[in-house]
Structures are given as structure tokens and as C-alpha cells.
Amino acid sequence: MKTYLVTGGAGFIGSNFVHYMLNKYSDIKILNLDKLTYAGNLENLTAIEGNPNYTFV
């Protein structure tokens, strides 16, 4: 199983990329690293909070 590190994954583009990857590929893990500045919003990721293939750092 491949693991992808996504930086800025709570922003608009990053969160859409995370959603896309988790929906398209069931055999990957996403590690999301975001500083949560003005552009980052965790509400963009509420739909995937319980996904075992997703981790927010």
C-alpha cells in the first residue's frame, strides 16, 4: 500500500485532491500535513474523518 504525503491538504485545492485520491484509489493512504493558516479549513475534510486510510497531522 502506497502512502502519499499531501502538504496543504486542508485548503481548497489540497482537500479536493485528498477527496479525489481516496475516492479513486482504495489501496492508498493519505497523510495530510497542514499548518491551518488562513487558507486551511478542516471543515473541508469532515466527510473523510473516519476513513482508516486518512491521517491528519
MOMOCOR-V683848 format. One record per pair of residues at least 12 apart in sequence whose C-alpha atoms are under 10 Angstrom apart, sorted by the first residue. I is the first residue (numbers start at 1). J is the second residue. Records with the same first field share a line. If there is no record, write none. Layout:
I: J  J
//
This chain:
1: 26  27  28  29  53
2: 27  28  29  30
3: 27  28  29  30  31  53  54
4: 18  21  28  29  30  31  32  54
5: 29  30  31  32  33  55
6: 18  30  31  32  33  34  56
7: 31  32  33  34  35  57
8: 32  33  34  35  36  37  39  40  41
9: 30  31  32  33  34  35  36  40  41  42  44  45  56  57
10: 32  33  34  35  36  37  39  40  41  42  43  44  45  56
11: 34  35  36  37  38  39  40  41  42  43  44  45
12: 39  40  41  44
14: 32  34  40  44  45
15: 32  40  41  42  43  44  45
16: 44  45
18: 30  31  32  45  48  54
19: 44  45  47  48  54
22: 48  51  53  54
23: 48
26: 53
27: 53
28: 53  54
29: 51  52  53  54  55
30: 51  52  53  54  55  56
31: 53  54  55  56  57
32: 54  55  56  57
33: 55  56  57
34: 56  57
35: 57
42: 56
//
